[in-house]
């Protein structure tokens, strides 16, 4: 018997006494936990996001839609990036001031080819203020999961306040659970048994998050 067969057998035995008309188990779970911790204004929520992102060693920038291309261009130039990886649905204007060559995410790209590109620019699905977490769902402006795991430098653009939520429960209400969700809290990091921190082992060594204020938010 294979491991798969053992697992499926256990599932079947666990469900043996469930009648066809019974409600899903998830509906029977009490969901009386706090949806967010405290009451905050939109501005306070964005400030909390920026604070927690920085606490996780992400580099946080703030700008508006008009100045975004120049900021992206400056960040890539400071790293000496000759190429920048971009998902197919990334707004063209985001890279309009970039001197580096754009490399498109392709289905046939190998890990070796992606490793040759030092930087990637993406959007996000949303950001969670209380945990300082960026969530990607493989949308057109985010691309495949691998393009945000292999390059050493990730620039992620968050639209403020539209893509910012206070808490994880609020995030889950807006996310599609059938999509490939990636939850990012700071740059990739791990520690050995002696607690020596090493960054960049499982993903980008440097995460830069740009909080872009919408025109409405500036009024």
C-alpha positions in Angstrom: 0.0 0.0 0.0 1.4 3.4 -1.0 1.5 6.5 1.3 -1.2 8.0 -0.8 -3.5 5.1 -0.3 -2.9 5.1 3.4 -3.8 8.8 3.7 -6.9 8.5 1.6 -7.9 5.4 3.6 -7.7 7.4 6.8 -9.8 10.2 5.3 -12.5 7.8 4.3 -12.6 6.2 7.7 -12.8 9.7 9.3 -15.8 10.5 7.1 -17.5 7.2 7.4 -20.2 8.5 9.8 -20.9 11.7 7.8 -24.2 11.8 6.1 -24.6 13.3 2.6 -26.7 16.2 3.8 -24.5 17.1 6.8 -23.0 20.6 6.7 -19.3 21.0 6.0 -17.1 20.6 9.1 -15.8 24.2 8.6 -19.3 25.5 9.2 -19.3 24.0 12.6 -16.1 25.7 13.7 -16.7 28.7 16.0 -15.2 31.8 14.4 -15.6 34.2 17.4 -12.0 35.4 17.3 -11.1 39.0 16.7 -11.1 40.1 13.1 -8.6 42.8 13.9 -6.8 44.0 17.1 -8.1 47.4 17.9 -9.7 50.1 15.8 -7.5 52.0 13.3 -8.0 54.6 10.6 -6.9 53.9 7.1 -3.8 56.0 7.7 -2.9 54.2 10.9 -3.3 50.9 9.2 -0.9 51.9 6.4 1.6 53.1 9.1 1.3 49.8 10.9 2.0 48.0 7.7 5.1 50.1 7.0 6.4 49.6 10.6 5.9 45.8 10.5 7.5 45.5 7.1 10.6 47.3 8.3 10.6 45.2 11.5 11.0 42.1 9.2 13.9 43.9 7.5 12.1 44.8 4.3 13.0 48.2 2.9 10.0 50.4 2.6 9.5 53.2 0.2 6.6 55.6 -0.3 5.6 57.4 -3.5 2.7 58.2 -5.8 1.7 56.9 -9.1 3.4 59.7 -11.1 6.8 59.2 -9.4 6.7 55.4 -9.2 8.6 54.7 -12.5 11.5 56.9 -11.4 11.7 55.3 -8.0 11.8 51.8 -9.5 14.4 53.0 -12.0 16.5 54.4 -9.2 16.3 51.3 -7.0 17.4 49.1 -9.9 20.2 51.4 -10.9 21.5 51.5 -7.3 21.9 47.7 -7.5 23.5 47.9 -10.9 20.8 45.7 -12.4 21.3 45.0 -16.1 18.2 42.9 -16.4 14.9 43.0 -14.6 12.4 40.1 -14.5 8.7 41.1 -15.0 5.4 39.2 -15.1 3.3 39.6 -18.2 0.7 41.8 -16.7 3.0 44.3 -15.0 1.8 47.8 -15.9 4.3 49.0 -18.6 4.7 52.5 -17.0 6.2 50.9 -13.9 9.4 50.1 -15.9 9.3 53.1 -18.2 12.2 54.8 -16.5 14.3 51.7 -16.1 17.6 51.3 -18.1 17.9 47.6 -17.4 16.6 45.1 -20.0 13.2 43.6 -19.3 13.1 39.8 -19.1 9.6 38.4 -19.4 8.3 35.5 -17.3 8.0 32.5 -19.7 6.7 29.0 -19.1 9.8 27.5 -20.5 12.3 29.6 -18.4 14.6 27.3 -16.5 15.8 27.9 -12.9 19.3 28.6 -14.3 18.0 31.3 -16.6 16.0 33.0 -13.8 19.1 32.8 -11.5 20.9 35.0 -14.1 18.5 37.8 -13.4 19.2 39.6 -10.2 16.0 41.6 -9.7 12.3 41.1 -10.2 9.4 43.7 -10.0 5.9 42.6 -9.2 2.6 43.9 -7.8 0.8 42.0 -5.1 -2.7 40.7 -4.2 -2.8 42.5 -0.9 -0.8 43.4 2.2 -1.6 42.6 5.9 -0.7 45.4 8.3 -0.8 43.5 11.6 1.7 40.9 10.4 3.7 42.9 7.9 2.9 40.3 5.2 2.7 40.7 1.4 0.5 38.1 -0.3 0.9 37.1 -3.9 -1.7 35.0 -5.8 -0.1 34.6 -9.2 -2.1 37.4 -10.7 -1.1 39.0 -14.0 1.1 41.6 -12.3 2.7 39.0 -10.1 3.5 36.1 -12.3 4.6 32.6 -11.4 5.7 31.9 -7.8 9.2 30.9 -9.0 10.0 34.4 -10.3 9.8 35.8 -6.8 11.8 33.0 -5.2 14.9 32.7 -7.5 16.1 36.3 -8.1 18.1 37.8 -5.2 16.2 41.2 -5.2 12.4 41.6 -5.2 10.7 45.0 -5.6 7.0 44.6 -4.7 4.5 47.4 -5.4 1.5 47.8 -3.0 -1.4 50.1 -3.9 -2.4 52.1 -0.9 -5.0 51.9 0.5 -6.8 49.6 -1.8 -4.5 46.6 -1.3 -4.0 47.0 2.5 -6.0 45.2 5.1 -5.6 45.2 8.9 -5.6 41.4 9.7 -5.2 37.9 8.4 -9.0 37.2 8.8 -9.7 40.2 6.6 -7.1 39.0 4.1 -8.6 35.6 3.8 -12.0 37.1 3.1 -10.6 38.8 0.0 -8.3 36.0 -1.3 -9.3 33.2 -3.6 -8.2 29.9 -1.8 -8.0 28.1 -5.1 -5.1 30.4 -6.3 -1.4 29.7 -5.6 -1.0 32.0 -2.5 2.5 33.0 -1.4 2.7 34.8 2.0 5.9 36.9 2.3 7.0 38.5 5.6 10.3 40.1 4.9 13.3 38.8 2.9 14.1 35.1 2.9 15.8 34.1 6.2 16.7 31.1 8.2 18.8 30.3 11.3 20.9 27.3 12.2 21.1 25.6 15.6 23.3 28.4 16.9 20.8 31.0 15.7 23.1 32.4 13.1 20.8 34.2 10.7 21.3 33.6 7.0 19.3 35.5 4.4 18.6 34.5 0.8 18.5 30.8 1.2 14.9 30.2 0.3 14.1 33.3 -1.7 15.2 36.9 -2.2 17.9 38.3 0.1 16.5 41.8 -0.3 12.8 42.7 -0.3 11.9 46.3 -1.2 8.2 47.3 -0.8 6.9 50.4 -2.5 3.7 51.8 -1.0 2.1 53.7 -3.8 -0.6 56.2 -2.8 -3.5 56.4 -5.2 -4.8 59.7 -6.5 -7.8 59.4 -4.3 -5.7 58.8 -1.2 -3.7 62.0 -1.9 -6.8 64.2 -2.1 
